[in-house]
Amino acid sequence: MDHPNILFILSDQHSKFHLGCYGDPLVRTPHLDRLASEGMRFANAYTPSPLCAPARMAFMTGRRPSANQVWGNDHILNSALPTWAHAVGAAGYETALIGRMHFVGPEQRHGFERRPIGEYSALHPGAARQGDPMFKNIPASTSGQTRECVEIAGYGRTTYQSFDDRVAEAACTYLAEKAQTRDRPFAAVAGFVLPHCPFFAPKDLYDYYYDRVDVPQPDPTGEPAAVTNFKKRRLLDQPLPKERIRVARAAYFGLCEYFDRKVGQLLDKLDETGLRDNTLVIYSSDHGEMAGEHGCWWKSNYYEGSVGVPLIARLPGVIPAGAENPVLCNLLDWAPTAVEVAGGEPLPSTDGHSLWRELQGRADDARPDTTFSELGPSRGDAPSRMIRQGPWKLYKYHDDTPPALFNLADDPGEWDDLGSADAYAAVRQHLLDQLYADWDPEQVAQRSAELTRDAQVLTAWGRAVQPLHEDTLPVEDVEDVVCC
């Protein structure tokens, strides 16, 4: 087979626990389930950071957030760092970014040759969004990590649904174009924003899930101190009313299904255009969504619902159909994978490890048995890092809270924190030694503060000058019809 086309489908905030092919009996994701039945599903995939921009920049470079020096959503990826898009483009591929990637700053391509449709946030820091207001009848805070985000939820249409409709349409148009030209292979990202909050789903989907969702209740017994701090700083220390949890979960599940329909449009277009058999399709999300589990919402913690991601890949005749792969892997593995698939020169420095051998159904003996995720300082949280090795998962915040330790084989729900148990002192120290081996939390805190300080000057300039970027997508006039 010639070097195949590559199509990444990347969502935002999609928990691996809420797809049918990952065992959810309630959430309907027939199109992603189809992709999994025709390809390979990875059971133990992680994000390099349970936060949007750091995760996405690591996906692009194959380097961990600390190597990119991108720890927050306001941090700018250095344009001198090569991405897989650069390497694949140098190998003769046409690279295209269709929709969302959450690049920050004046550089909005980072190796993508084409951008058929941009995104609302493709702006210089400080510059105003173009078009209509993002949200008209709901507070802007409902799109962030705020208690209000969960308290104000229900059914309706938001600009995020409109955006994903536009991305799906643009991606289908792009695929139809490439089917006609076929002058060179393509490597494209279809970047979606759903099922990211605000938690408002179309009424038919909301109604379907409202009567069927469960309402998880937190159990503080065995809860890591770091999680208790997380809840306090995000105003979740007082449990939400059960009705608010039900409403927000129903809306989130509805958004998962709505996004799945967008995936269906792309898969159907691949079939219609004859691109299916020579296109490697990869689906994942930048991080998960807690959706009320353990009393938590959003991301920014190391529970599996936040730090784990769905990961599915299909290439007919190459990737075994219906396969489940248990290897530990990470979003940053996809940069070296894409380059290897394209036959390009390896990126000069990556923390990721190519999955291409595993995708072909062959064991990769050189594959690391360990993966990591990290967060910078945020909202009073100290820098933190997680390590997963075998059944063990440990994470440590650089403060006076003890490390959290879980055996996921014995305790997949992460209810029993062993971080302070004497019986596991040897395991704990072994993992801590590896965690700190190439991670300096003091340096992370210092450099993060410097970047935030520098960004204030860039933002002030953006406010004064209001530069308009060519990849800025004006916000459509969407009348939010909502029920809270």
N, C-alpha and C positions, 0 to 999 in steps of 0.2 A: 504494500500500500504506500502511495505517496504520502508526504507529510500531510496529516489531516488538518482541516479547519479546526479552530478552537472557539467554543462559545461558552463563556462564563455567564451564569445567571446568578446574580448576587442580590440577596434581600437584606433587610435591616431588622434585626431584633426578632428573629424567628427561632423559637426554642425547638431543639431536637425532639422534645417530648410531645410535640403537637403536630405530628404527621402520622398518617395511617401506617406508612411503611416503617416507622419507628415504634409501632406498637400502640398508638393512641386509638382506642376503639370509638372515639367520639368525633374528633375533628376530621372532616372530609377533605382529603387532598388527593383526588384520583389521578391528577396529572403527574404530581411528584411520585406517587405510588407506581405509576406506569414507568416513569424514568428509572426507578429503583428495580422494577421487575425486569427491565431490559438492560440493566447495567449493574454497577457495584455500589453498595451502601456501606459507608464506613461507620462503625459502631462507636468508635472512640476518637472523635475529631474534636479539636479545641481551637478556640480563638487565641491569637497571641496577646490580646488584651480585651477584656469585656467592656470596651468603650469604642465608639464608632471610628473616629479618625485614627487613633493609634493602631487599631486592628486592620483597617483598610490600607494604611501606609505599609504595614508589615506584609500584607498580602501582595502589594505591588513590588516591594524590594526583596522580599525573602529574608529580611533582617528583622530582628526583634525590636520592639519599641525603643529600648535603650540604645541600640545601635543606630536607629534612625533619629534619635533624640526627638521623638514625637510621643508625648505622654498624655496630652490633652486635646480636646476638640478645637482649641485655638492655636495649636502648634503647627508650624509650616514645614513640610517636607523639603529638605535641601534639594534644589534642582540639580546639583552635581551628583546626586546618588542615582546610579542606573537602576531601572526597573525591568521587570520581565518584558514590558511593552517595548522598551528600547532594544533589548536583546533579540526578541522575536521579530521586530521590525527590521533589524540589521540582517536577519536570516532570510529576508525576502517576503515576509508576511505583511499584509495590510492590517494595521491595528486600528481599532475603533472603540471609543467609549460612548455608549448609548445610555444617557441618563446619569444616574447618581454614582459618585465615588467619594464625595466629601473631601476633595482636595481643598486646602486652605491657602489663600494668598494669590498673588498675581499669576503664578504658573498653574494652569488648569489642565494640562495635558500629560506631562511626565512620561512621554514616550508614545502617546496615542496620536496617530497620524490624522485620524478623523474623529469628529464628535458630532454625529448627526443631530443629536438633541442634547442640550446642556441640562443644567439643574438650577433650582432657585437660589442655591447658596454659592454658585460659581461667581464669587464676588471678591474684590479686594477688601481686606478687613476695614470695617468702618463704612463702606459703601452701602447704600440702601438697596433693598430688594426692588426689583422692577415689577410693574403691573399692579394688580390688586392686592389688598391685604391677605396675608396667609390664612388667617382665620377671622371670620366676621362675628359669629355669634357665640364663640367659645374663647376663653382666654388663651393667649399664646403659651402660657405655662403648662397647658395640657399636653404639649408635645415634649415636655422635659421630665426630669426625675423629681417630681413634686407630688405631695399628697393630693393636691388639687387634680392632678392628672387622673387619679383613680376615683376621686369623689365626683368628678364631672365626666361621665361616660354614658354611652347609650347607643342610639342608632342615628344614622344620618350620613351625609356625604361631606367629605373634607377635601382640601386641596391635595392631600396625599393620595387619595384614590384617583383624583383627576390626573395627577402626575404619572402614576403607574399606568393609567390608561394610555397616556401619551407615549410613554416609554415603550410599552408593548407594541403600539402601532408603529412607532419609528423603527423598532427592532425588526418587525415583520417586513417593513419596507426595505430595510437594509439587506435582509436575507434574500428577498426576492431579487434585488439588484445584483447581489453576489452570485446568485444562481444563473443569471444571464451573462455576466462577464466572465467569471471563472478564470481571470487572467493570472491570479496568484492567490494562494490560500489566505484566509483571514483569521485574525485572532481578535475577537470582540468581547466586550463586557456589556451585558444588559443589566443596568443597575437600577434596582427598584428600592422604594422607601418603605413599603409595607412589609410586615404587619406592625411597624413602628407606631407608637401612640402619636396622636390622640386616639383613645379607644372609642371609636364610632364606626360601626359597620352598617352596610345596607340593611334596611329593616327586615327583609325576608331572612337574611342570615342571622341577624341578631335574635329574631323571634325563635328561630330554630334552636339556637344554642341556649337561650335564656331558660327554657323549660328542661334542659338536659344537663347543664353544667353542675359539677360538684362545687362545694365551697370549702376549700382547704382551711384548716385552722392551725396556727403555729403551736409548737410545743417547745417552750423555752428550756426544757430539760435537755442538757447536753448541747445547748447552743453555744458556739464559739463566742468569746468576748468580742472579737472583731465584728461579728454579725450584729451583736447587740449595739455596738457603736454605730454601725452602718444604719441601723433603724433609727437611732436617736437623731443622727445628723440629717436624715431625710424624713423626719417627722412621722415615722412608722412605728415608734415605740408604743403608741396607743393603738390597739388593733382597730382596723376599719370595720364598720358595720357589715354584717353578713350580706345585706342587700347590695351594698356598694361593690363588694367582691364579686357577687353573682353577676351584676350588670357589667362590670369591667371585663370579667372573664368571658362572658357571652360575646361582648364586642370584639375582644382580642381573637377569640376562636373564629368569629365571622371574618375578621380581616385575614386570618391565615387561609381560609377558604377562598376569599376574594383574590388574594395574591396567587393562589394555586391556579385560578382560572387564567391569569396572565401567563403563567408557565405553559398552560395548555395551548394558548395562542401561538407561542413560539414553537412548541413541539409540532403542532399541526402544520405550521409554515415550513418547518424543516422537511416534513413528509411531502407536502405539496410541491416543493421546489426541487426535490430530489437530492437535497443536501444531507439528509439524515445519515446515510451510510458512510459518509466521509467527514463527519463533524463530531469531534470530541465535545460532548456537552458536560459541563460541570456545574452542579448546583451547590451553593452554600449560603450561609448568612454571616454577617460580620460578628455577631455574638447572639446570645439568647435573650430570653425574657422570662422573668420569674413568675409572672402572672399569678401572684398571690401565694405561691408555695413558700413554706417556712415564714410566712408573714412578710415576704419581700416582693417588691415589684421592680421592673426594669432590668438593669444589668449592674455593672460595677461591683460585683462580688464574685466569689469563687464557687458558689453552688453550681452543680452541673447544669441547672436550668439557665444559668447566666453565662458560664464559661464554656459549656459544651455547644457544639454547632452541628446541624445536619450537614452531611457531605455525601453527595451522590454523583457518580460519573458514568457516562455511557459512550461507547464507541462500538457499533455493531461489528462482529467478527474479530474483535480484539479484546474487549473487556468482557469477561464471562457474564452472561445474563443471570440475574437473580442472585448474585453473589453478595455475601456479607463478609466484610473484612474487619477483623478485630484489632489491627495494628494501631498503636498510638500515632496520631498524626495531627497536623496543625495547618491552619490557613496559610502560614508562611511557607509551607511545603509546595504550594502551587506555583510560586515563581520559578524555582528550578525545574519543576515538572513541565511547565509550559515551554521553557527554553529547550529542554531535552526533546520533547515531542516535536518541536519545530526544527530541530537539528541545528540550533544556534550555539554560539560560543557560551560556555557557562558564565554566569555572573561572577565577578571577581571575589565577592564576599557574600555569603549567605549563611543564615542560621537554619534555614530550611533544608530538607532532604527530599530529592525527587521521589514521587510516588509512581513513576512510570512502570517500573518493574512490577510493583504490587498490582497496578491496574491491569496488567496483562496476565494476572493469575499466577505470577511466579514470586516466591518468597525472596525478600531482599535481606540477605544476611548482614549487610552493612548498615541496615537501618537502625538508628538510635532507638533504644527502648525507653526513652524519657522525652517528655515535652514540657514546655513552660508557658506561663501566661503572666502578665504583669500589669500593674496600674501605677501611675504617678500620684503625687499628692493632690488631693481634691477634697474640698468641703471639710477640711479638718482631718481627713484621713491621711495617714502617713503613707509613703511609698510602700508598695507591697508586691509580693511575687508568689506564684504557685508553681509547684512541681508535681507532675504525675509520672509515676514509675510503677509498672506492674499494677497490682490492685490498690496501691497506696497513692493518696493525694495529700499533700501538705501545703499550707500557705502561711506566710508570716508577714505581718505589718511591722514596719520599722518603728515600733513604739513599745510600750510596756505590756501589751497584751501577749499572752503566750501563743505559740503557733497552733494552728488547727490541723488535725490529722484524722483522716478517714480511711477505712478499708472498704473500698467500693464493692469488692466481691462479697463481703459479709454484710455490708450496710449500704446498699445502693441508694437508699433514700437520704443518706447523710444525716442521721439523727443522733449518732453516738460519736461525739468528738473525743478522740484519744490523745489530743495534743498535750495533756498534762498527766497522762497515765504513766506511772513508773514502769509498767510492764513493757511499754513500747519505747523506752528511752533510746535503745540502740537504733531502732528504725528511724526514730525522730532525728537523731543526731546525724545519721547517714544522709538523710534527705536534706537537712539544713546545710550540711557541708556542700552539697551540690548546688543548692539554691543560691548560696552566697559566693560560689566559686567565681562567677563572672558577673556579679551584680553588686553595685555599690550604691546603696540607698541614699547615702549622704550626698553623693555626686548627683544622683537623680533629683533630689530635692533642690539642690543648689542650681543645677542647670535648668530645671523646670521653672524656677522662680525668675531666672535671668531671661528665659524665653518669653514668659508672661510680661515681664517688664518691657522688653524690647517691642512686644506686640502693641503695647499702649501707644507708642510713637507711630507705628504703622497705621493703627486704627485712627488716630487723630488726623493723620494725613488723608486717609480715605474719606473721613467725614468732611474734611475741608474741600477736597478736590472732586469727590464723587466720580471716580473713574468707572467707565462702563466696560465690562469684559465681554468679548464676543461669545463666550459660552454661557452667559447669563440667560436663563430661561425666565421670561416674565410670568408672574403668577396669573393664572386664569381667573376670571370672575366666577367664583363658585359660591353659591349661596348655601351656607351650612344649615341644613335642616336637621335639627337635633332634638333628641329627647333625653333628658338627664335623669 
